[in-house]
Amino acid sequence: MLCRPLRIAGFRGLSSKNTGVVKQKYSVSKKELQLDVRRISRSLGRLPSRQEVTEPSEYPIAFFDDYFASWAEVCAAARTTGMSELPKETPGVVPQLTLFAD
């Protein structure tokens, strides 16, 4: 009996073009860039263009180009609600490291 690879609907397997992808480490997080665009969009009262972000942003435009596939993806962060610098605390959830502390 031959074993064939499992095929899952909607899942594409690895191909030669995406097997050598190296995950990069950046000096600023993607979330910080998203929050920066959100801050700029609030000050403008609308979604900013790429040129409108270059001046007031704290970060070089190259960071946005490296992190995001398109400018639409950058602006998607400004449209979302509930994003903040701090993680959302969930009542009743105890951090795992404190469960076994003496």
LUMLUMGU-320292 format. One record per residue (C-alpha): x, y, z; residue number from 1. Coordinates in Angstrom, 1 decimal. Layout:
% LUMLUMGU-320292
<pt X="X" Y="Y" Z="Z" num="NUM"/>
...
This chain:
% LUMLUMGU-320292
<pt X="0.0" Y="0.0" Z="0.0" num="1"/>
<pt X="1.4" Y="3.4" Z="-1.0" num="2"/>
<pt X="1.1" Y="6.3" Z="1.3" num="3"/>
<pt X="0.1" Y="9.5" Z="-0.5" num="4"/>
<pt X="0.5" Y="13.0" Z="1.0" num="5"/>
<pt X="-2.7" Y="14.3" Z="2.7" num="6"/>
<pt X="-4.4" Y="17.0" Z="0.6" num="7"/>
<pt X="-6.4" Y="19.6" Z="2.5" num="8"/>
<pt X="-8.9" Y="21.8" Z="0.6" num="9"/>
<pt X="-7.6" Y="25.3" Z="0.3" num="10"/>
<pt X="-4.1" Y="24.5" Z="1.5" num="11"/>
<pt X="-1.3" Y="24.6" Z="-0.9" num="12"/>
<pt X="1.9" Y="22.7" Z="-0.1" num="13"/>
<pt X="5.4" Y="24.2" Z="-0.1" num="14"/>
<pt X="6.9" Y="24.7" Z="-3.5" num="15"/>
<pt X="10.5" Y="25.4" Z="-4.5" num="16"/>
<pt X="9.8" Y="29.2" Z="-4.6" num="17"/>
<pt X="8.8" Y="29.5" Z="-0.9" num="18"/>
<pt X="11.0" Y="26.9" Z="0.8" num="19"/>
<pt X="14.1" Y="29.2" Z="1.3" num="20"/>
<pt X="12.3" Y="32.1" Z="3.0" num="21"/>
<pt X="14.4" Y="33.5" Z="5.8" num="22"/>
<pt X="12.5" Y="35.3" Z="8.6" num="23"/>
<pt X="14.0" Y="38.7" Z="9.1" num="24"/>
<pt X="14.3" Y="40.6" Z="12.4" num="25"/>
<pt X="13.6" Y="44.3" Z="12.3" num="26"/>
<pt X="14.5" Y="47.1" Z="14.7" num="27"/>
<pt X="10.9" Y="48.3" Z="14.9" num="28"/>
<pt X="7.8" Y="46.1" Z="15.2" num="29"/>
<pt X="5.1" Y="46.0" Z="12.5" num="30"/>
<pt X="2.6" Y="47.0" Z="15.1" num="31"/>
<pt X="4.6" Y="50.2" Z="15.8" num="32"/>
<pt X="4.4" Y="51.1" Z="12.1" num="33"/>
<pt X="0.7" Y="50.4" Z="12.0" num="34"/>
<pt X="0.1" Y="52.6" Z="15.0" num="35"/>
<pt X="2.2" Y="55.3" Z="13.4" num="36"/>
<pt X="0.0" Y="55.3" Z="10.3" num="37"/>
<pt X="-3.1" Y="55.3" Z="12.5" num="38"/>
<pt X="-1.9" Y="58.3" Z="14.4" num="39"/>
<pt X="-1.2" Y="60.2" Z="11.1" num="40"/>
<pt X="-4.6" Y="59.2" Z="9.7" num="41"/>
<pt X="-6.3" Y="60.5" Z="12.8" num="42"/>
<pt X="-4.5" Y="63.8" Z="12.5" num="43"/>
<pt X="-5.5" Y="64.1" Z="8.8" num="44"/>
<pt X="-9.0" Y="62.9" Z="9.3" num="45"/>
<pt X="-8.7" Y="60.3" Z="6.5" num="46"/>
<pt X="-6.3" Y="57.6" Z="5.3" num="47"/>
<pt X="-3.0" Y="59.0" Z="4.3" num="48"/>
<pt X="-1.2" Y="58.5" Z="1.0" num="49"/>
<pt X="2.3" Y="57.1" Z="0.9" num="50"/>
<pt X="3.7" Y="60.7" Z="0.4" num="51"/>
<pt X="1.7" Y="62.0" Z="3.3" num="52"/>
<pt X="3.4" Y="59.5" Z="5.7" num="53"/>
<pt X="7.0" Y="60.3" Z="4.7" num="54"/>
<pt X="7.0" Y="63.7" Z="6.5" num="55"/>
<pt X="5.2" Y="63.2" Z="9.8" num="56"/>
<pt X="6.2" Y="59.6" Z="10.4" num="57"/>
<pt X="8.8" Y="58.7" Z="13.0" num="58"/>
<pt X="10.1" Y="55.9" Z="10.7" num="59"/>
<pt X="11.7" Y="55.9" Z="7.3" num="60"/>
<pt X="9.3" Y="55.0" Z="4.4" num="61"/>
<pt X="11.6" Y="52.1" Z="3.6" num="62"/>
<pt X="10.4" Y="50.3" Z="6.8" num="63"/>
<pt X="6.8" Y="50.4" Z="5.4" num="64"/>
<pt X="8.0" Y="49.1" Z="2.1" num="65"/>
<pt X="9.9" Y="46.2" Z="3.7" num="66"/>
<pt X="7.1" Y="45.2" Z="6.1" num="67"/>
<pt X="4.0" Y="45.5" Z="3.9" num="68"/>
<pt X="3.2" Y="44.0" Z="0.5" num="69"/>
<pt X="1.2" Y="47.1" Z="-0.6" num="70"/>
<pt X="0.1" Y="50.6" Z="0.6" num="71"/>
<pt X="-3.4" Y="49.2" Z="0.9" num="72"/>
<pt X="-2.1" Y="46.8" Z="3.6" num="73"/>
<pt X="-0.5" Y="49.6" Z="5.4" num="74"/>
<pt X="-3.7" Y="51.6" Z="5.4" num="75"/>
<pt X="-5.7" Y="48.6" Z="6.6" num="76"/>
<pt X="-4.1" Y="49.1" Z="10.0" num="77"/>
<pt X="-5.6" Y="52.6" Z="10.2" num="78"/>
<pt X="-9.1" Y="51.3" Z="9.5" num="79"/>
<pt X="-9.1" Y="48.7" Z="12.3" num="80"/>
<pt X="-10.4" Y="49.4" Z="15.8" num="81"/>
<pt X="-9.1" Y="48.2" Z="19.1" num="82"/>
<pt X="-5.4" Y="48.4" Z="18.4" num="83"/>
<pt X="-3.2" Y="49.9" Z="21.1" num="84"/>
<pt X="0.4" Y="49.8" Z="22.2" num="85"/>
<pt X="-0.4" Y="47.7" Z="25.3" num="86"/>
<pt X="-1.7" Y="44.1" Z="25.2" num="87"/>
<pt X="-5.3" Y="43.7" Z="26.1" num="88"/>
<pt X="-5.8" Y="42.3" Z="29.6" num="89"/>
<pt X="-8.3" Y="39.5" Z="29.9" num="90"/>
<pt X="-10.1" Y="39.3" Z="33.3" num="91"/>
<pt X="-9.7" Y="36.0" Z="35.1" num="92"/>
<pt X="-6.7" Y="34.9" Z="33.1" num="93"/>
<pt X="-3.6" Y="34.3" Z="35.2" num="94"/>
<pt X="-0.2" Y="34.5" Z="33.4" num="95"/>
<pt X="1.2" Y="31.0" Z="33.2" num="96"/>
<pt X="4.5" Y="31.8" Z="34.8" num="97"/>
<pt X="2.8" Y="32.9" Z="38.1" num="98"/>
<pt X="0.8" Y="29.6" Z="38.4" num="99"/>
<pt X="3.8" Y="27.7" Z="39.6" num="100"/>
<pt X="5.6" Y="30.5" Z="41.5" num="101"/>
<pt X="6.4" Y="29.9" Z="45.2" num="102"/>
